[in-house]
């Protein structure tokens, strides 16, 4: 999903009730109940213009920092796909669902640097960015020999980035998956083959409908002895394309993403994924 930040203003009307102002016009409202339940509405003429996403982003910060609400709840109709995307791409995690409703929460979270991550003896680790990390993680969980995965943010220039920040701000971070694997079962060559089956190296700063610098594709490594093998594989892949935007760089930093992003598509099988079934079948065939 493209994450555009639209400049809006929140104008307080009552206690925890705010108008959404866009181009000096009231285009919607936000309200937080006494139980910290969020309600929002944007007039039909202004829907689909990223206004709701920007308003939720600004209001969530206000609710946590100014209104001192550590936890915010929200509920939307299952059929309201636009509202679901607005919440989920602003860091609201699914608590539960019924046939008609999906219930969300947003809490103050902090990501964790993996500076002290210890790779098990005899195993290797790669950090791969391939668009939205929900789908990328699912790809590598399918590979025999992959012993652990974690979603996170790589090679940016701020400390403890949050999902909302990398979607809205120029942090330099890419949505990335840390892949730990046993090279005796799944060699690095196979890990890279699975990766290239599921990305388009010819697309800059995005993958399919996911547009933005956080979706830049890249392969990052901690162990410098891996460079020669990685570079050879990347050079071979380049021969298949007219242009090639996937970067190969040392890992500068990696922060594990918030807990609700870990194993997201296992927890939410119907959640958004940019990777096709055909791609997943091709990866499964590598085992």
SEKOL-120344 format. One record per residue (C-alpha): residue in one letter; x, z, y; residue number from 1; chain. Coordinates in steps of 0.1 Angstrom, whole numbers. Each point is the difference from the previous one (the first is absolute). Example, Ala and Ser with C-alpha at 12.3 -4.5 7.8 and 13.67 -1.06 7.14 Angstrom:
ATOM   type       u       w       v   seq   mol
ATOM      a     123      78     -45     1     A
ATOM      s      14      -7      34     2     A
END
This chain:
ATOM   type       u       w       v   seq   mol
ATOM      x       0       0       0     1     A
ATOM      x      13      -8      35     2     A
ATOM      x       5      31      20     3     A
ATOM      x      -5      -8      36     4     A
ATOM      x      -1      28      26     5     A
ATOM      x     -27      -7      26     6     A
ATOM      x       3      21      32     7     A
ATOM      x     -31      22       3     8     A
ATOM      x      -9      32      18     9     A
ATOM      x     -19      30     -13    10     A
ATOM      x     -23      15      26    11     A
ATOM      x     -13      34      -8    12     A
ATOM      x     -38       4       4    13     A
ATOM      x      -7      33     -17    14     A
ATOM      x      19      24     -22    15     A
ATOM      x      17     -22     -27    16     A
ATOM      x     -20     -30      11    17     A
ATOM      x      18     -30      15    18     A
ATOM      x      -9     -34      13    19     A
ATOM      x      23     -29     -10    20     A
ATOM      x       9     -19      31    21     A
ATOM      x      13     -36      -3    22     A
ATOM      x       6     -22      31    23     A
ATOM      x     -19      26      21    24     A
ATOM      x     -30      -3     -23    25     A
ATOM      x     -15      26     -24    26     A
ATOM      x       2     -17     -34    27     A
ATOM      x      -6      28     -23    28     A
ATOM      x       0      38      -7    29     A
ATOM      x      20      25     -20    30     A
ATOM      x     -13      35     -10    31     A
ATOM      x      15      29     -19    32     A
ATOM      x     -25      25     -14    33     A
ATOM      x       5      38      -1    34     A
ATOM      x      11      -6     -36    35     A
ATOM      x      27     -25      11    36     A
ATOM      x     -21     -29     -13    37     A
ATOM      x       8     -33      17    38     A
ATOM      x     -27     -25      11    39     A
ATOM      x       8     -32      18    40     A
ATOM      x     -18     -31      11    41     A
ATOM      x      10     -32      18    42     A
ATOM      x     -26     -24      15    43     A
ATOM      x      -5     -31     -21    44     A
ATOM      x      14     -23      27    45     A
ATOM      x      33      18      -1    46     A
ATOM      x       5       4     -37    47     A
ATOM      x      28     -19     -18    48     A
ATOM      x      22       3      31    49     A
ATOM      x      22      29     -12    50     A
ATOM      x     -18      23      24    51     A
ATOM      x     -12      24     -26    52     A
ATOM      x      34       2     -16    53     A
ATOM      x      17       8      33    54     A
ATOM      x     -27      26       9    55     A
ATOM      x       3      18     -33    56     A
ATOM      x      38       0       3    57     A
ATOM      x      -1      16      35    58     A
ATOM      x     -28      24      -9    59     A
ATOM      x      17      12     -31    60     A
ATOM      x      30      10      19    61     A
ATOM      x     -22      17      27    62     A
ATOM      x     -19      18     -27    63     A
ATOM      x      31      14     -16    64     A
ATOM      x      21       8      30    65     A
ATOM      x     -25       8      28    66     A
ATOM      x     -31      11     -19    67     A
ATOM      x      22      18     -25    68     A
ATOM      x     -19     -13     -31    69     A
ATOM      x      24       0     -29    70     A
ATOM      x     -24     -19     -23    71     A
ATOM      x     -25     -27       9    72     A
ATOM      x     -27     -13     -23    73     A
ATOM      x     -19     -33       1    74     A
ATOM      x     -26     -17     -21    75     A
ATOM      x     -10     -37       0    76     A
ATOM      x     -24     -22     -21    77     A
ATOM      x      18     -16     -30    78     A
ATOM      x     -12     -34      13    79     A
ATOM      x      15       5      34    80     A
ATOM      x      33     -17      -7    81     A
ATOM      x      11      -3      36    82     A
ATOM      x      -4      38       6    83     A
ATOM      x      19       7     -32    84     A
ATOM      x      29     -21      11    85     A
ATOM      x       1      17      34    86     A
ATOM      x       2      34     -16    87     A
ATOM      x      24      -8     -28    88     A
ATOM      x      24     -19      23    89     A
ATOM      x       0      30      23    90     A
ATOM      x      12      24     -28    91     A
ATOM      x     -34      13     -12    92     A
ATOM      x       2       7     -37    93     A
ATOM      x     -30      -2     -24    94     A
ATOM      x     -12      33     -13    95     A
ATOM      x     -29     -11     -21    96     A
ATOM      x     -26     -27      -3    97     A
ATOM      x     -36      -5     -11    98     A
ATOM      x     -19     -32      -6    99     A
ATOM      x      -9      -1      37   100     A
ATOM      x      26      20      19   101     A
ATOM      x      38       4       2   102     A
ATOM      x      13      33      14   103     A
ATOM      x      34       2      18   104     A
ATOM      x      23      26      15   105     A
ATOM      x      29      -1      24   106     A
ATOM      x      25      28       2   107     A
ATOM      x      32       6      19   108     A
ATOM      x      27     -13     -23   109     A
ATOM      x      38      -4       1   110     A
ATOM      x      20     -25     -20   111     A
ATOM      x      32      11     -18   112     A
ATOM      x      34     -17       1   113     A
ATOM      x      15      -6     -34   114     A
ATOM      x      36       7       9   115     A
ATOM      x       3      23     -29   116     A
ATOM      x     -18     -22     -26   117     A
ATOM      x      21       2     -31   118     A
ATOM      x      -1     -31     -23   119     A
ATOM      x      -1      11     -36   120     A
ATOM      x      32      -6     -20   121     A
ATOM      x       3     -35     -13   122     A
ATOM      x     -28     -14      23   123     A
ATOM      x       0     -20      31   124     A
ATOM      x     -22      -1      32   125     A
ATOM      x     -11     -28      23   126     A
ATOM      x     -21       1      31   127     A
ATOM      x     -23     -31       3   128     A
ATOM      x     -23     -10      28   129     A
ATOM      x     -27     -25      -9   130     A
ATOM      x     -28       3      24   131     A
ATOM      x     -26      28      -5   132     A
ATOM      x      17      26     -22   133     A
ATOM      x     -32       8     -19   134     A
ATOM      x       2     -33     -19   135     A
ATOM      x      38      -1      -2   136     A
ATOM      x       1      34     -17   137     A
ATOM      x     -26     -11     -25   138     A
ATOM      x      22     -30      -9   139     A
ATOM      x      30      21      -9   140     A
ATOM      x     -20      26     -19   141     A
ATOM      x      -8     -29     -24   142     A
ATOM      x      36      -6     -10   143     A
ATOM      x      13      17     -31   144     A
ATOM      x      32      19       9   145     A
ATOM      x     -12      11      34   146     A
ATOM      x       1      37      -2   147     A
ATOM      x     -13      10      35   148     A
ATOM      x     -14     -15      32   149     A
ATOM      x      -7      13      35   150     A
ATOM      x     -15     -17      30   151     A
ATOM      x      16       6      34   152     A
ATOM      x      16     -13      31   153     A
ATOM      x      35     -16       2   154     A
ATOM      x      26      -8      26   155     A
ATOM      x     -18      10      32   156     A
ATOM      x      13      19      31   157     A
ATOM      x     -23      30       3   158     A
ATOM      x      -1      33     -19   159     A
ATOM      x     -28      10     -23   160     A
ATOM      x     -21     -31       6   161     A
ATOM      x     -37       1      -9   162     A
ATOM      x     -21     -29     -13   163     A
ATOM      x     -19      -2      32   164     A
ATOM      x      32      -2      20   165     A
ATOM      x      15     -29     -19   166     A
ATOM      x     -33     -19       3   167     A
ATOM      x      -2       5      37   168     A
ATOM      x      35       4      14   169     A
ATOM      x      33     -18      -1   170     A
ATOM      x      17      24     -24   171     A
ATOM      x      19     -26     -19   172     A
ATOM      x     -12      14     -33   173     A
ATOM      x     -11     -22     -29   174     A
ATOM      x     -26      11     -26   175     A
ATOM      x      23       4     -30   176     A
ATOM      x      -1      11     -37   177     A
ATOM      x      29      20     -15   178     A
ATOM      x       4     -13     -36   179     A
ATOM      x      20      20     -25   180     A
ATOM      x       7     -18     -32   181     A
ATOM      x      21       1     -32   182     A
ATOM      x      22     -32       1   183     A
ATOM      x       4       1     -38   184     A
ATOM      x     -37      -6      -3   185     A
ATOM      x      -8     -19      32   186     A
ATOM      x      32     -15      15   187     A
ATOM      x       2      -5      38   188     A
ATOM      x      -5     -38      -5   189     A
ATOM      x     -35       7     -15   190     A
ATOM      x      -9      24      28   191     A
ATOM      x       9     -27      26   192     A
ATOM      x     -19     -26     -21   193     A
ATOM      x     -32      21       2   194     A
ATOM      x       6       5      37   195     A
ATOM      x       3     -37       8   196     A
ATOM      x     -31      -8     -22   197     A
ATOM      x     -21      21      24   198     A
ATOM      x      13      -9      35   199     A
ATOM      x       2     -30      22   200     A
ATOM      x      35      -1      16   201     A
ATOM      x     -10     -28      23   202     A
ATOM      x     -24      23      20   203     A
ATOM      x      17      19      28   204     A
ATOM      x     -12      35       9   205     A
ATOM      x     -29       0     -24   206     A
ATOM      x     -15      -8     -34   207     A
ATOM      x     -32     -19      -1   208     A
ATOM      x     -26      17      23   209     A
ATOM      x      23      30       6   210     A
ATOM      x      17      -9      33   211     A
ATOM      x      26      21      18   212     A
ATOM      x      36      11      -1   213     A
ATOM      x      -9      29     -24   214     A
ATOM      x      -8     -27     -26   215     A
ATOM      x      34     -17       2   216     A
ATOM      x      13      -8     -35   217     A
ATOM      x      34      15      -9   218     A
ATOM      x      23      13     -28   219     A
ATOM      x      20      32       9   220     A
ATOM      x      26      17     -20   221     A
ATOM      x      20      33       1   222     A
ATOM      x      27      -8     -25   223     A
ATOM      x      24     -26      15   224     A
ATOM      x      11     -10     -35   225     A
ATOM      x     -34     -17      -4   226     A
ATOM      x       5     -24      29   227     A
ATOM      x      17     -28     -18   228     A
ATOM      x     -27      -3     -27   229     A
ATOM      x     -28       3      26   230     A
ATOM      x      16     -26      23   231     A
ATOM      x       4     -24     -29   232     A
ATOM      x     -37       3      -9   233     A
ATOM      x     -11      -4      36   234     A
ATOM      x      22     -30       5   235     A
ATOM      x     -15     -16     -31   236     A
ATOM      x     -36       7      12   237     A
ATOM      x       8     -15      34   238     A
ATOM      x       6     -34     -17   239     A
ATOM      x     -37      -1      -8   240     A
ATOM      x     -12       3      36   241     A
ATOM      x       2     -20      33   242     A
ATOM      x       2      32      20   243     A
ATOM      x       8      35     -12   244     A
ATOM      x      -8      32      19   245     A
ATOM      x       6      27     -27   246     A
ATOM      x      28      22      11   247     A
ATOM      x      27      16     -21   248     A
ATOM      x      16      31      16   249     A
ATOM      x      14      34      -8   250     A
ATOM      x     -26      28       2   251     A
ATOM      x       4      19      33   252     A
ATOM      x     -29      24      -6   253     A
ATOM      x     -31       5     -21   254     A
ATOM      x     -29      24       6   255     A
ATOM      x     -25       5     -28   256     A
ATOM      x     -35      -9      12   257     A
ATOM      x     -28      25       3   258     A
ATOM      x     -14      12     -34   259     A
ATOM      x     -32     -20       1   260     A
ATOM      x      21     -32       1   261     A
ATOM      x      18       9     -33   262     A
ATOM      x     -16     -18     -30   263     A
ATOM      x     -27     -11      24   264     A
ATOM      x     -15     -28     -22   265     A
ATOM      x       0      23     -31   266     A
ATOM      x     -21      25      20   267     A
ATOM      x     -21     -28      16   268     A
ATOM      x      -2     -29     -24   269     A
ATOM      x     -23     -20      23   270     A
ATOM      x      23       5      30   271     A
ATOM      x      15     -28      20   272     A
ATOM      x      29     -20     -16   273     A
ATOM      x      16     -32      13   274     A
ATOM      x      16      -8     -34   275     A
ATOM      x     -21     -23     -22   276     A
ATOM      x     -10       5     -36   277     A
ATOM      x      21     -30      -9   278     A
ATOM      x      31      16      15   279     A
ATOM      x      -7      32     -19   280     A
ATOM      x      -4     -19     -32   281     A
ATOM      x      33     -18       6   282     A
ATOM      x      17      34       5   283     A
ATOM      x     -16      14     -32   284     A
ATOM      x      14     -30     -19   285     A
ATOM      x      36      11       8   286     A
ATOM      x      -4      31     -22   287     A
END
